[in-house]
């Protein structure tokens, strides 16, 4: 009675945004795995030059680093206690 | 000769520089001025021990041999770091809240502080890491050889160089790795030194890369052109290896003891992870950016048969860039030394906490805890462990003689330590994971790894005979180490990863499903898996026989006297006791155990306190006491809230009752005064006329008249008393109803007759059809109500041609009988009170009633289950009697 529910149904806008950023942080490794597994599809028949492969992989890598840096920057600003919030 | 001297001088100067850095970092940390030491940048750089000499030299060799495949080793950790929110954040939080000292400690702590589990993890870690340490020693030796040509061999040989190197590393690690006992106090000096080394190796590799691209290759475009014309121009990576290696390196970053040490144990602030999550992948990317160009140009420029593992060094050397080569050597040296130092610290903590200390403790018997200087013993055992680990690495290198391609040893090592992954991840994400499951999984996985990968890796005739490898043990084909169950995957590494990891995971899962965890396991499991929800502490000791003094003596041995005393004093103070000996509450014991766990590991600390307490395990009651604590507090608070609400309710009831009593008292007074008044009026006339009669002298007519008055007044008095009696009976609920069947119309007829309508001017209008209802109720009482209402109309209707309409209506749930006259009605102000006793509209008493009629009506109808009310707005006085439909038995009309 009188206690705040642990996972309220409706959040104010800022906390809602924060949780979506957490979701994005959870999704980032999935995206990374997907991007890094794309070379598997280059398999037989298709001749992919090493130079192009390098450009793709390093490009994807740099992109992921940028995305993670953005998300981490947002998450870092949040008080640490909020880190434990569930989605 | 000259260059070797320079090299040795520079190396020694570099080592001295590292010593200085470590020393000052340690000192400023001790003085509490270590803010800058604890920056996320230092944390990220310290993670770079992932990039060992294997990376520094070996990656180029790897690329020269297998093309782009080497990238998997960096992509896997990048994925893990990018996914920090899932796993690393949780690991770090657990590591901090449970004061974890190593990966073995974490797994042992999760599964009920089991030391056997810690021993298994330690063994896996030692077996998996020793070849790796050998690899580092070998790479530095090789680099030195490449630099100095044959000179090194004449001055003592590579073996002597390796020995010196191992000894030097052991000295550095002992000096800075075992300065403080509490692993959670962190090794600031070491971390600072490896951060510096991280910068050196990055700068060195990038410098060589830039030189190769612009100095030799002629820019980015031409270099890419050269790549396209080289031996590794085509993308030629097997899907299985691409995925398998990525998985392996991803798991290595979590399970390698040294990575766990820098990621979790040395972590200062969880938020550093947020920075490392992108900065470390960026570091890895930079480290691997120039690998392929160096490999391609090296293949082009270096003579046939040159070791591609050393291109980073030999390429600048062959171009006459001695300074660059020197920097490159320092980079490789940094990679090797930082890895060896951290690995040695991590392994020695595990060996010391989980193997040496338990053996020492049990050898000393239970008295040892109080008697010996445990602090000293722990430090000594750690130092010995460091030396032991490095000795093992040296022996491994010496026995195998090196020679194998560097990368393959690294991957075998990765696959070995990855066997702790299912227990680790299962432990932090799955509450159902048990100690038995973890034990089964790790043992099965480790055996599978050793059988399919580790032992065959030494080549035929070392551990396994050629015959054994080709045809399986005793000719059983499906047990062939590199083609288990007859499935020959082609690549022994992928084959081994698939089998060892899946058998491991399966054994872990099945073992967990069929076994039953101990209470402590379940508690720890809940605290690990829900680490973000729980802020409660681990452990659980009930107030036992533990003497605070014994505990203090023991704690002093482990934590040091001043720390132990201040801990005890602060605890005592928080309990409100002066002095050093607090009550041995479960909370205090938990806290003490946690503090000690930072020094000797969770399992040992638990066991030591257990010995003093007289038992080493917890009971279900203890667990419930700890686990229910929060629940109890919440329940208590709920009870308080409920009680408070109840009190409020009671107070409200009391107030209402008090008000009612006051009202009743007022009513009683009013009633008494009313009744005296009502009785007094007839009494007065009776007395007056009886006095006249007594005095005599009256004629017959007067006599009869006065006697008649006395008689009338006596009747009126009697009627008043009858009414009062009736009302009192009704109000007390003592009335018994005489229920029977009868027609409503008949009741109304009877009432009309009794009220004396026939002889009056009042005209009654009724609808006989609607009255044709059979009722089952007390008809006499109902008639009494009707009589009252009709007589009221008779008495009070002031119209010239008085008229009373009696209408019967069916309202669904209720039957309404309305009595509406065409008189002046009752003023609004009086409508509320007409049903009260003695209330009369206006002041006339002409009608001769005492004002009890409507009160009686109300009581009667109430008894019959209905209501009687005044119906305003009908053009005259109107009363409505509502009876529940249940009294209607039969509806003959309408």
Interface residues (C-beta under 8 A of the other chain):
Chain A: X1 X2 X22 X25 X26 X28 X29 X30 X32 X33 X36 X37 X39 X40 X42 X43 X47 X48 X49 X50 X51 X53 X54 X57 X58 X61 X62 X64 X65 X66 X68 X69 X72 X73 X75 X76 X80 X83 X84
Chain B: X67 X68 X71 X75 X78 X79 X80 X81 X82 X83 X84 X85 X86 X89 X224 X227 X228 X230 X232 X233 X234 X235 X237 X239 X242 X243 X246 X270 X271 X274 X275 X277 X278 X279 X281 X282 X285 X289 X292 X532 X533 X638 X641
